[in-house]
Amino acid sequence: MGEYKSFAHTITGISHTKHDKGCEDACFYKDETGVSLAVVADGHGDDNCFRSAIGAMIAVACAGNGIQSFVKHLNEAEEVKLFRKSEPRKKLLSKNELETCLRKTLIERGIIPSWFMTVAKDFEKNPITEEELKKASDKYRKRYSEGEKIHHAYGTTLITAAITPDYWFGIHIGDGRLTALYSDGSFSQPVPWDDKCNLNVTTSICDDDSVERARCYFSLIDNDNPPPVAVFLCTDGIDDNYPVEENEKHLFKLYRTISLCFAEDGFESACNQLKDLINQFAVKGKGDDTSIGLLIDMETLKQAVPIWKEQIAKEGIRKIKR
């Protein structure tokens, strides 16, 4: 396993620009000793969620800070023996135990309560105005005026992933997609899909049951569980451009092309090209706000290149035969 690099970028969708709306997506990425992480969030365009842009920015900040604290916890906590290589194997926590730790420590006690508390502080500092209330439905106008369900005004999705030398994980609330690519040419979307996300309906970090609805994936990294060469996170400004029934395959082909660009052109050049691509989705695609985050191992990536090129060649042959 090489050293991962992270990147994330957000572009305002043309549909928002035309209607004089600000960008409601947000992103964050960071590389530091022992962990690389990326986060994307998509604030809800619903008129009742008129502070969702702020909610998305709060979500990515809470996720970034929470992940760094969680990784530090796993490195230092006495009850976690994962990194104590001298300890007998029987004392190491299992994958399921670590995933439970992830859910309880990072999601249930970390990101989500931190988001709710930060939203409450923002509302206390900046009470909802009459101008904002005009945007809401009668039902929500009444709620907000009475100080109820204020967090719904800040509603947003959240997707995050992090990789360390010993494990990697992903967390997903709402729509958008998390896709992992491997050196053997395979790909997966390892975080389970939320069946409540359908068309324009999505679950949210602002939901009262967001702790229960949050999905996560945790994997140890060892000889039996090689890490992905790249992990991509996208808001629905990307995946909504592809047919629902073949969404995974289309995203894999997109991310395979992007990964080949990283392998052939280098990190900095590929990041600039990726910014241009995100802009195309935001302007020429569905026109929604668009965000992509990624974690990529520039060294191990090279192992997948000949496999991907062979896949592309075979796909071209099949198209000719038709």
C-alpha positions in Angstrom: 0.0 0.0 0.0 1.3 3.4 -1.0 0.5 6.8 0.4 -3.0 8.2 -0.3 -3.7 11.7 -1.5 -7.1 13.3 -1.1 -9.0 15.9 -3.1 -12.5 17.4 -3.1 -14.2 20.2 -5.2 -17.6 21.8 -5.4 -19.2 23.8 -8.3 -22.4 25.7 -8.2 -25.0 24.2 -10.6 -26.3 26.3 -13.5 -29.9 25.7 -12.3 -29.0 27.5 -9.0 -27.2 30.3 -10.9 -30.2 30.9 -13.2 -32.5 31.2 -10.2 -30.1 33.4 -8.2 -29.6 30.6 -5.6 -26.3 30.0 -3.8 -24.4 26.8 -3.8 -25.9 24.2 -1.3 -23.1 21.7 -1.7 -19.9 21.6 0.5 -16.8 19.5 0.6 -13.6 19.0 2.6 -10.5 17.0 2.4 -7.3 16.5 4.4 -4.1 14.4 4.4 -2.3 14.2 7.7 0.0 11.6 9.3 -1.8 8.3 9.5 -5.1 9.2 7.7 -6.5 10.7 4.5 -10.1 11.8 4.4 -12.7 13.4 2.1 -16.2 14.6 2.7 -19.0 15.9 0.5 -22.5 17.2 1.5 -25.5 18.2 -0.4 -27.9 20.7 1.2 -31.5 20.2 0.4 -33.0 22.4 -2.3 -36.4 22.3 -0.6 -37.8 25.7 0.3 -38.3 24.5 3.9 -34.5 23.9 4.1 -33.5 27.5 3.4 -30.3 27.2 5.5 -29.1 24.0 4.0 -26.0 25.6 2.5 -24.9 26.4 6.1 -26.0 22.9 7.2 -23.8 21.3 4.5 -20.8 23.4 5.6 -21.4 22.4 9.2 -21.7 18.7 8.2 -18.4 18.6 6.4 -16.6 20.4 9.3 -18.1 18.0 11.9 -17.2 15.0 9.8 -13.6 16.1 9.2 -13.1 16.9 12.9 -14.9 13.8 14.0 -12.8 11.5 11.8 -9.5 12.9 13.1 -10.7 12.4 16.7 -11.9 8.9 15.9 -8.6 7.8 14.4 -6.7 9.2 17.3 -9.1 7.3 19.7 -8.4 4.0 17.9 -4.7 4.6 18.1 -4.7 5.4 21.8 -7.6 3.7 23.5 -6.6 0.8 25.8 -9.5 -1.3 24.8 -8.5 -1.2 21.1 -5.7 -3.6 20.4 -5.8 -3.3 16.6 -2.4 -1.7 16.2 -0.5 -3.5 19.0 1.2 -6.0 16.7 2.9 -7.7 19.7 -0.5 -8.6 21.2 -1.9 -12.1 20.7 -4.3 -12.2 17.8 -7.2 -13.2 20.0 -7.1 -9.9 21.7 -7.6 -7.9 18.5 -11.0 -6.5 17.9 -12.9 -8.1 15.0 -14.2 -6.2 11.9 -17.7 -6.2 13.3 -16.6 -4.9 16.7 -14.7 -2.1 15.0 -17.7 -1.2 12.8 -19.8 -1.1 16.0 -17.1 1.2 17.5 -17.3 3.4 14.4 -21.1 3.7 14.6 -21.2 4.4 18.3 -18.1 6.6 18.6 -18.0 8.5 15.3 -21.7 8.6 14.2 -23.8 8.3 17.3 -21.6 10.3 19.7 -19.6 12.3 17.2 -20.7 13.7 13.9 -24.4 13.8 14.3 -24.7 15.3 17.8 -21.9 17.7 16.8 -23.9 18.8 13.8 -27.1 19.3 15.9 -25.2 21.4 18.5 -23.5 23.5 15.9 -26.8 24.2 14.1 -28.4 25.2 17.4 -25.5 27.6 18.0 -25.9 29.1 14.6 -29.6 29.6 15.1 -29.1 31.2 18.5 -26.6 33.6 16.9 -28.7 34.2 13.8 -32.5 33.8 14.4 -34.6 33.0 11.4 -35.8 36.1 9.7 -39.2 37.0 8.2 -37.6 37.0 4.8 -36.5 33.4 5.3 -39.9 32.3 6.6 -41.5 33.5 3.4 -39.8 30.7 1.6 -41.2 27.9 3.8 -44.6 26.1 3.6 -47.4 27.1 6.0 -46.6 23.9 8.1 -42.9 24.7 8.5 -43.5 28.5 8.9 -45.6 27.7 11.9 -43.0 25.3 13.3 -40.1 27.6 12.8 -42.0 30.6 14.3 -42.7 28.5 17.4 -39.0 27.4 17.6 -39.7 23.8 16.6 -37.8 21.6 14.2 -35.3 24.4 13.5 -32.7 21.9 12.4 -34.8 21.0 9.4 -34.0 24.4 7.9 -30.3 23.2 7.8 -31.0 19.8 6.2 -28.2 18.1 4.2 -26.9 14.8 3.1 -23.4 13.6 4.0 -20.8 11.2 2.6 -17.4 10.7 4.0 -14.5 8.2 3.7 -11.2 7.8 5.4 -8.1 5.5 4.9 -5.4 4.7 7.4 -2.5 2.2 7.0 -4.6 -0.4 9.0 -8.2 0.2 8.0 -10.6 2.2 5.9 -14.3 3.2 6.2 -17.1 5.1 4.7 -20.2 6.8 6.2 -23.3 7.8 4.2 -26.5 9.7 5.1 -28.9 10.4 2.3 -28.3 10.2 -1.5 -25.2 10.5 -3.6 -22.8 7.6 -4.0 -19.5 6.2 -2.6 -17.6 4.0 -5.0 -14.4 2.1 -4.4 -12.0 0.9 -7.2 -9.5 -2.0 -6.6 -6.2 -2.9 -8.1 -7.6 -6.1 -9.6 -10.0 -4.1 -11.8 -13.1 -4.6 -9.7 -15.2 -2.0 -8.0 -17.9 -1.8 -5.4 -20.3 0.5 -3.6 -19.7 -1.0 -0.1 -21.9 1.3 2.0 -25.5 -0.1 1.8 -28.0 1.9 -0.1 -30.8 3.6 1.7 -34.1 2.5 0.2 -35.8 5.6 1.4 -33.8 7.6 -1.1 -35.8 7.7 -4.3 -36.0 10.3 -7.1 -36.2 13.7 -5.4 -36.7 12.2 -1.9 -33.7 11.7 0.4 -33.0 11.0 4.0 -31.0 13.6 5.9 -28.7 14.3 8.8 -31.5 16.6 10.1 -34.0 13.6 10.4 -34.9 12.7 14.0 -33.7 9.1 13.2 -30.5 10.1 11.4 -28.4 8.0 13.8 -30.3 4.9 12.9 -30.5 5.7 9.2 -26.8 6.5 8.8 -25.1 3.6 6.9 -21.4 2.7 7.3 -18.8 0.3 6.1 -15.5 -0.7 7.9 -12.7 -2.8 6.5 -9.4 -3.9 8.0 -6.5 -3.7 5.6 -4.4 -6.9 5.4 -3.4 -9.6 2.9 -6.9 -10.9 2.8 -8.5 -7.4 2.6 -6.5 -5.2 0.2 -7.5 -1.5 0.3 -9.0 0.2 -2.7 -6.7 2.1 -5.0 -9.3 4.9 -5.1 -12.5 5.9 -3.4 -14.8 8.4 -4.9 -17.6 10.3 -3.2 -20.2 12.3 -5.2 -23.3 14.2 -4.6 -26.3 13.6 -6.8 -25.1 16.3 -9.2 -23.0 13.5 -10.6 -25.0 10.2 -10.3 -28.3 11.7 -11.3 -26.9 12.1 -14.8 -26.9 8.3 -15.3 -29.8 5.8 -15.5 -30.9 4.5 -12.1 -30.8 0.8 -13.2 -27.2 1.0 -14.4 -25.9 3.7 -12.1 -23.1 1.7 -10.5 -21.6 0.6 -13.9 -21.7 4.2 -15.3 -20.0 5.6 -12.2 -17.3 2.9 -12.3 -16.5 3.7 -16.0 -16.4 7.4 -15.1 -14.1 6.9 -12.1 -12.0 4.4 -14.1 -11.4 7.1 -16.7 -10.6 9.7 -14.0 -8.2 7.2 -12.2 -6.4 6.6 -15.5 -5.9 10.3 -15.9 -4.3 10.4 -12.4 -2.0 7.5 -13.3 -0.9 9.0 -16.6 -0.9 12.8 -16.0 0.0 13.0 -12.3 -1.9 14.2 -9.3 -1.8 18.0 -9.7 -2.7 17.9 -13.4 -5.5 15.4 -12.9 -7.0 17.5 -10.1 -7.2 20.4 -12.5 -8.8 18.3 -15.2 -11.2 16.9 -12.6 -12.3 20.5 -11.7 -13.1 21.1 -15.4 -15.1 17.8 -15.5 -17.1 18.8 -12.4 -17.9 22.1 -14.0 -19.2 20.3 -17.1 -21.6 18.3 -14.9 -22.7 21.4 -13.1 -23.2 23.4 -16.3 -24.1 20.9 -19.1 -25.5 17.9 -17.1 -28.5 18.1 -14.8 -27.2 21.5 -13.8 -27.4 20.8 -10.0 -24.7 21.8 -7.6 -21.9 19.2 -8.0 -19.3 17.8 -5.7 -16.7 15.0 -5.9 -14.3 13.9 -3.2 -11.6 11.3 -3.7 -8.9 9.3 -1.9 -6.3 7.8 -4.3 -3.1 5.7 -3.9 -0.9 7.1 -6.7 1.6 4.2 -6.4 -0.7 1.2 -6.2 -2.9 2.8 -8.9 -0.4 1.7 -11.5 -1.2 -2.0 -10.9 -4.8 -1.4 -12.1 -3.9 0.5 -15.2 -3.2 -2.5 -17.6 -6.3 -4.2 -16.3 -8.5 -1.2 -16.9 -7.1 -0.7 -20.3 -7.9 -4.3 -21.1 -11.4 -3.9 -19.9 -11.8 -0.8 -22.1 -10.5 -2.7 -25.1 -13.0 -5.6 -24.6 -15.8 -3.1 -24.1 -14.9 -1.6 -27.5 -14.9 -5.0 -29.1 -18.3 -5.8 -27.8 -19.7 -2.5 -29.1 -18.3 -3.3 -32.6 -19.9 -6.8 -32.6 -23.3 -5.2 -32.0 
